[in-house]
Amino acid sequence: MNNFFEVKDVDFSVGGKTKVKNVSFSIENEGDVICLLGPSGIGKTTILRTIAGLEKLDKGMIELKGKTLSSEKINIEPENRNISLAFQENSLFPHYTVKENIFLGAERNKNKKDHKVSFAELIDLLDISHILNKFPHEISAGEAQRASLARSLVTQPDLLLLDEPLSNVDQSFKEEIQEKLKKILKNSKITTIIVTHDSYEAFYLGSKCGIILNQELKQFDDPYNVYHLPNSIEVVNFLNRGTLIPAEVTSPKSLENKDLGTITGNFIKPFPIGSKVKLLVQPEDLHHDDKSNLKFEVVDRKFRGTNFIYTLKTPNNTLIPVFVHSHHIHQHELDEKFGIKRPIHIDHIVCF
């Protein structure tokens, strides 16, 4: 069975400069949503522009529904791809109202019999009924972004490309929009590639996530695996959700760290006994225990609403993050001692 969409060994370039090299990934089923994550300027937008047909290929192949869209010899024009690209910046036509802008999208596919997305449903879900008769210069950046999103969705494309679709949406409203966007995409079965620098957004919206760093697609996997089983130090550093500490492998199921002592668990990748490794310790891996005799100094405390992330400093000056639920009765202050529960067991031991 062929994949619905496929990128094979592609170099993504713009203006003669290669941004991302030798990229391969696929979308297995129609209606799947994938997210591409990476820092600004890494080439994520270039990938979308190339898939849409706005940039040509010098190497590799892009296929949609079994048809070649781009290769060294083939380049289907953008208007013949039935791919919709919503840019990060305001892409609304300034001399049309918001309603007229959205209807331009509907007009494009007016002959389609299976209308997956209704105009009224989009307006309601994206909460833009109050701006329909306004012009783009009369609305906020966040409202313009949602209107552009509505126009892209109503075209019923075979493939929807979203470039930082919620970057201008207020933080207080973002989670609600994410929920609505996920519902729209699921109900309408519109296959989508979302570019973002927000890992939480990518983990929520995407069934698969790709991490782009240093001109390469470093990892393409389920969000759970990208977070808990990163395949390189580069991915660990980009996600910034843990710390790497020195350790020595002491058995097929244990290792030793000078500050934490013995740590048991299941190695994701086996190492010979005696190997010096860097162990990934994420905030959820260690547990707080006031009665423990293993105590470290609190040097930072971040309140995240549902939880705290304490940063602890060990005698060897290693900084270790620890997750604690916010209802925990004893909140530790800076310079206080913080106990770590023993024995320490980490289900998935990730080492490099």
N, C-alpha and C positions, 0 to 999 in steps of 0.2 A: 504494500500500500504506500503510495506517494504521500509526502508531506504536503500540507496545504500551501506552505510558503517555505522557501529555502534560499539561504545565502551560502554559496560555495567558494571558498578560497579567494575572497574578494579583498582587493586593496581599495580603500575608500580615500579619494583624493579630491582636492579643491585647488584651483589655480596652479596646477602642476605640482603641488606639495601633498605627499601622502600623509594622511592624518591617522589612519588605523590600518594595520597590515594583516593580510592573510586571515580574514575573518570568515568563520563558518558557524552558522546556527540555523535552526529550523523551527517552524511552528507546525506542530503535528496536525491539529484539528481546526476546522473553521470555528470561529468564535473564541479561540484562546486569546489570552492577553499576556504579552511579555513586556518586561521593563528593562531598559538599558540604563545602567548607573555609571556615573563617572564624574570627575571634577570638571569645572568649566574649561572650555577650550580644548578638550581632549579629542573632539571629533564626532560627538554624538549627533549633532545637527547635520553634519556632513553625511552621516549614514542615512538619516531620514531623507535628505534631499536627493541622494543617489537612488534610494529605493523608489522615490516618487518620480524619478526621471529627470530631475533638474541638474544633475551632474552625471557625466558619463564614466564608464568603466574602462580601465586599461588592463585589468586582470580579474579573472573569476567570472561568476555567473549568479544572477538573481532570477528565481523562478516563482511564479504565483499560479496556483491551480494547474500545475503541470506545463505552464507556458513560460518560455524564456522572455523576460522583460529586458534584461541587460546582460551583455557579454562584451567581449572584445570586438565582435562583429555585428551584434544586434543591439539596437537601442529603440525600444518602443516609446513613442512620444508621450509626454505626461498625460495629455488629454485622452489618450487611448488605453490607459492603465486601469481605470476605475479605482484609483487610489486617492484618498483625501488626506492632505497634510495641513494640520493646524499649527501655525507658527506660534512661538512664545510671545512675540510682540503683536500689537494690535494689527490684524490683517483685514479689518472690515473696510468696505468701500465708504469713503467719507461722505459722498453725496447721496447715499441711501440711508434710510432709517434702519434700525436694528431689525425690525420685522422684514423689511425688504431684503436686507442682507441674508437673513436666514432663508427666505423664500427663493433666493438665487440658488441655494443648495438643493432645495426641493425640486426646482425646475429642471435641474440637471438630470434627475432620474425619474421624471414624471411618468415615463412609460413602464416603469417597473410594476409588475402585478403584485408582488409580495411586499407590501409596505410594512417593514419591520418596526419603524419608529414613526410615531405620529407627531405632528407639530405641537399639538396641545400638550401631549405628554412631556415633551422636551421642555417646553416653556415652564410647566409646573415643576418638574424635577430640578431644573436649574435655577428656578426662582428669578425669572427675568421678565415677568409679565409687565412690571412697572416701567420698563425701559423700551418696550417694543416700538413706540412712536418717537423715540429720541434718536438723534444722530450720534455717531461715534464720538464726536468731540464733547458731547454733553454727558457722557457716562464715565465711570471710573475705569481704571485699568483692569480691575478684577471682573467688572461687569462685561467689559469688552472681551475678555478672555472666555467668559462663559457663553457669550453670544457667538463667538467664533467656534466654540465647541459645538454649540447647537447646530450651526450651519454645516459643520463637518459631518455630524451624526445623521442629519436629515438627508444627506446625499446617498445614504445606504451604500457606502463603498465596499469593495471586496476586501480592502485593507485600509485601516485608519491609522494614520501616523500622528502622534501628539507630542509636540515639543514643549516640555515643561508646562503642561496644561493648567496647572494650578499655582504657578509661581507668583502671580499677582493677587491671588485670593487671600483675604484676611485669615490669619491663623485660627481665629475663633469660628470661622465658617468652613475651613478647609476640610475637616473630618466629615462634616455633613455632605459636602460636595463629593468627596471621595466615595462615600457610601452610595450616593445617587449615581455617580458615574459608573461604579461597579455594577449596579443594578441595571442600568441602561445597556451596558455592553453585554451583560449576561443574557438579558431578555431578548435583545435584538440579534445576538450571535454575530456581532461585528468583530472580526479579527483585528487586533490592535497591537501596535508597538508604541510604548510610551517611553519617552526619554525624560529622565529626572536626575537630580543630584540628591534627592531626599530618599534615604534608604527605607525609612518607615513607610513612605508612600509606595515605593517599589514592592516592598514585602507584602503590603496589603492588596495592591491592585494586580500584581503579576502572578501567573501560575509558574513562570520561569523568570529568572533575573540574570542579566549579563553584566559583568563588571569590566569596564574598559579603563585600562591604565597603561601609561607609557606605550601608546600606539598599538596595544594588543587587547583582544578580548581575553581577559585572564581566567574568567570562570563563567560558565553558563549552566545554571542548575536551579533546582527548587529553592525558593527563598529560605526555607529551613536549613538546607545544606550550605547555602552561601553564608548564612550567619553562624551556624554551629560547626560547620566543617569547611572552613575556608581552605583553599588549596595552595595558598602562598602567603608569605609574610606581607607582600604588597597589598593583598586583599584585606588582611587583618588590619594593617595600618590605615587603609582607606576607610573601612567601616568604623574604626576607632571604638570598638565595643569590648575591649579587653586589653590585657597587657601580656607581653612575652617575658617569661622569667627563665633563668638558667636552671637546668636540672640534669641528673644523670639517671639513665635507665638501669634499674636494679633487678628486674625480672620481666617476663612477658606481660605482666599485669601491674607493674609498679615502677615508680621512679622516686628520686630523692631530690629535695631542694633544701639548701642550707637553712632557710628561714622557716619554711612550712613543714619540713620533715618528710615523712613518707606519704606519698599520694598513690592511691590505687585506682584502677579503672581499666577500660578497654581501649587499647591503642587503635586509632584509625589506620595508622600505617605502622607496621612493626619495625623496631630498631634493635640492633644487637645489644646485648647486655654490656654495660660500660659506656654506651654512647653518650656523648655530651650533646644535649639538645636544648632548644628553646620551647618551653611549654606555654601554650595559650591558656591564660586564666581569664575567664569572663566573669562579670559581676554575679551571675547566678550560680557559679561553680562552688563558691565558699559560703558557709552558713555561720550566722552570728550565734555566739554562746557566751553570755556573761560569766559563766562558771568555769570556762576553759582556762587552762594554764598557758595557752598559746595566745599571747596578747601583743597587739601592735598599736602604734600611735596614730590617732586620727589627724590627718593633715588637711582634709577637705570633706565637705558634706553638701551634696546637691539634693534639693527637695524637688521631686518630680510629680507631686500630687499623690499618686497611688503608692509611691515608694521613695526611699532615699538611696542614693549611691554614695557610700562612704569610700574615701580614698585613704588607704592605710600605708604607713611607711615602716618597712622592716629594718632590723639592725644593719642589714647590708644595703640600706637606702634604695630598696626596690619599692615602687609604688604599686599597690594592688587594689583594684576596685571590688567592693562587696555590696550586693543588693540586699536591702532590708525593707519589708513592708512598712508603710507609713503609720500603721496602727501599733507598731512596736512601742511598748510603754516607755522604755528607757532610751531616750534620744541622746546620743553621745556628742559632746562638744569637741571643738578642736583641742588638740594636745592631750585629750583623754586616752585611756587605754581601751582597746576594743578586742573582745575575745573571738577566736575562730574555733568552730566546733571540730573536734577530733573524734574518730579518725577521718581524714579527708579522702573522699571518694568522688571522682569525676567520671560520669558515665562514658563520655566520649573524650578520650585523651588525644588532643591535637598537638603534634610537635613538628618542629622544623629543624 
